[in-house]
Every structure is written in C-alpha cells, then in structure tokens.
Amino acid sequence: MMMMNQTAVTSFIILGFSAFTDAYLPFFFVFLLVYLATLTGNGAVVYIVCSDCTLHSPMYFFLCNLSILEMVYSSVTLPKVLANLLSKDKTVSFFGCAVQMFFFLSLGTTECLLLAVMAFDRFTAICRPLYYSSVMSSHNCCRLSAFSWLSGALLSMGQTIFIFSLPYCGPNVIDHFFCDIPPVLKLACSDTYLNEVAIFSVCVAILLTPFLLILGSYTQIISTLLKMTTVYSRSKAYSTCVSHLTSVTLFYGTASFMYLRPRSLYSLGTDRFLSLFYSVITPMLNPLIYTLRNQEVKTSFLRFLRSRRI
C-alpha cells in the first residue's frame, strides 16, 4: 500500500498563505521575528535554569523540558513556512510531509503529557509537601520526562503510519501552511470516515486524559489553597500555579477546538488560525508566561545580567 501511495503521489504542494501573495515579505519578517523570539526566549529559560543551582528543582526541570520542546516544536513548521514565503517552489516530498506530521504530532502529544506532569508536580508540592522530595526525586523526574517524550513519539508514529497508508492519487495541494491531519486526510482517494473516527478517538484520549489529570490536580490544589491560613503561603503557591494554568488554557483550548470538533465545523481559515496560534504563538509566549510572575526566575535573570556587565 505504501509503495502504491508513493507511485501515485510523490510530493505535495503546500499553499500556505497563497491568498495573501502581496503580503509575503511582511509575513516573512513577522514569522522570522516570532521564530527568533521563540528560540531566544526559550533558550534563555534553558540556560538560566541549567546555570543557576538555586533553580535545580523538579518544577524548573520540567519547565526546562517544556522550553526545549517549544524550540523544537516551532522548528518543525516555521523554517519551511519561511522558505515557502521566499520561494516559488512550495513542494514537499511524500516522505517529508510524513516526517513533518510525525514530529508535529509527537511534540504536541509530549506537551500534553508534560503539562499534566507539571500539574502533578504542583499538586505534590502544595497538597503533599511532606512526600514531595521522595515522590519527585531526580530519578522519578527523569522517568516522567522520558515517559512523556517516548509516549509522544510512539503514539504519533502509529497515527502517522495510519494516515500515510491511505491511497493518495491526486490532487496533491495542501491548503495549509504545514502537513496537518485534516488537510492531508482531505487528499486521500478512498473513504476516510473510519480513519477519521479512529483518529478522533486517539485525539480524544491524548487530549482529554492529561487534561482530566490536570483538572483533578488543580481541584485538589484549590481546595488546599483555601485552607491555608497565611497570605504569604497562599500567594506563593498561587503564583507558581497561575503561569501553568495560563499555558494549559492556551494550548488545550486551541488544540481541543482544532481536533475535537465535528467535521461539519471544519473551516480551512479557522484551522489555519488555530494551528498558527498553538504551534507558533504559544511557544513564543510561554517564556513570558512562566517568568513574568516568577520571582525566582526574574532574580536569576537579573543576576545573570549583572554578571555579564562585570
């Protein structure tokens, strides 16, 4: 079946933002600035966490994981978007499209799991402080991190093979700015209803299972916060949670609407905007979200700036 697919369609054409040909150059500079800001912001978070021993804790270990993921996540789509904005050749090979989809789905799934792990870390720190050092030991943190990355890769490998095992015999034009599930499925030559049901079920499991874990964790956290007697303890615990909740809302809100809505509600314009938001804008915003309200990171960053001046 795979050999038949490759003989029928050997490449795809990614339309991207073809409806705005007059704005290609402004789009290029906007996306370039966003990409550089994403790499710089997340890279700074990784460097600060790794170089400052006061930040060597489970919470910042997972934040470092998330920042690395965001840099790779944006690199899956944005370099190709930038190249397409400057080039007349907007083709991508059949295999290249499959590879891009795999990494995009893998990193998206990993982010879902990492956000759930970060919620569990906050739950343990606030609701079970006496057990925190043993539950969130360095070995357990590494296991949770490895589980998130490996699970994302394995689950996405199955989805990608499932999608690209379908017959593609033309047309080969993807009306999107990268190889995402809905626009690629529309190009399949066979009836994709059962495939869409299966993919929808997997997406439900990938998105809702971690989300329910996050919801359960924060239900317990809120209950514990309301019982705290000192304002300082409550405000400190609140400040560590609000950043994570903001990131969860941005990512899960757009991703859930993208992949969990009925087929009748699909719109190419809406899909392109949602994909742009959670795959391009959110990775750029996360360093700001996690540092603006975090006094420890801000202190470490100011210490780093002072050392550079000296």
Disulfide bonds with the S-S distance in Angstrom:
Cys97-Cys179 2.08
Cys169-Cys189 1.85
